[in-house]
Amino acid sequence: ALGLEAPMGQSDVALCAQLMSTDGERVFAIEPLQVTCEEVQSILTLIENYLEPRMFNLFRANTLNHLLVWHDGNMLIHCTPPKEADGQELVSVLPQGEREFELQVLIYDVMELLDDCELNIKRRDEGKKPINLLWMYAPGRPPDLPSFPIAVGMLFVDALTSHLPFVGACRAISIHVHRTPTASADAWMDNLRESYERLVDTIVKWLMRTDILIVHVRETDWAGHARDPELKVFALEQFDELVLRPLWAEWDRLGDACMLIACTHKTLCSTGSHENGHVPFILYPPRGRPNDADAFYELCAQEDGLVLDAPWELTKMALPIKELIRTS
């Protein structure tokens, strides 16, 4: 919700809303490549026109994944994530908890709205799954967090990312977010060199204007989702050659800024899915004792890098102060 800058009151609840398919009895996932942007926009328009804005608002995000704001909603409700709902009986994975009927009624009303629309009649005739299910999960309320720049001593803190959850996390603690000049998840391999070269220019620009710069890397995550280990290796090699090496060559003229390069997910090529676990990061210039890591990939990080089991330790390492300032 913060990533999309969706307006929310303190009593509102935000839910991830994914477009899926159903035959009326079971829930089925739809792959992004199985739909077109025009089809998705048409479906979303139908849903938006149906929703009662005093109860629900839909905000568009990426392909099949969007955001639903439930005004004066309830957090004491269990919603099954899409991956767990896929292939299951619809009635067994409906939202359960206080005021469950409000979300259940919405699910069935949207099904009825979309099931026989012109687009889905055409998709069925073509042997495709209908896009007739709006699946809600991961409810959450607006966070109330202190300003990170103030807590670290009135430093300038900026982040480069286009990943909506990462954007939202930064905005929640008042970190300035700048969109990365890189390609989308659908076309990132088409111009990887140009994307990385633009990224270097953007990093240099903001390193000269800030105290701490966080750079979010996504290409390896996309390669993992594609289940292509060779592509992941290529993305890492290109990142090393086209991003890291030019930055090190120019570092002396970039002032005293600190840069943190990080990933957000451990994405396995074997499954194409996220898994809990460590991900590599780079902190430069190194705080304390530098280590022997000389490249940006998981094995090097495990063998020669610094392993942090508590993520907050990384925050303290990146700061030029010993303790955070307490804020109320």
Helices and strands as residue ranges (DSSP letters): E 13-22, E 27-28, G 32-34, H 37-50, E 56-62, E 65-70, E 77-78, H 82-85, G 90-92, E 96-97, H 100-115, H 118-125, E 133-140, H 148-151, E 157-160, H 164-172, E 176-178, H 192-207, E 212-216, H 219-225, H 229-239, I 240-244, H 245-250, G 251-253, E 258-262, E 266-267, E 274-275, E 281-284, H 298-304, H 312-318
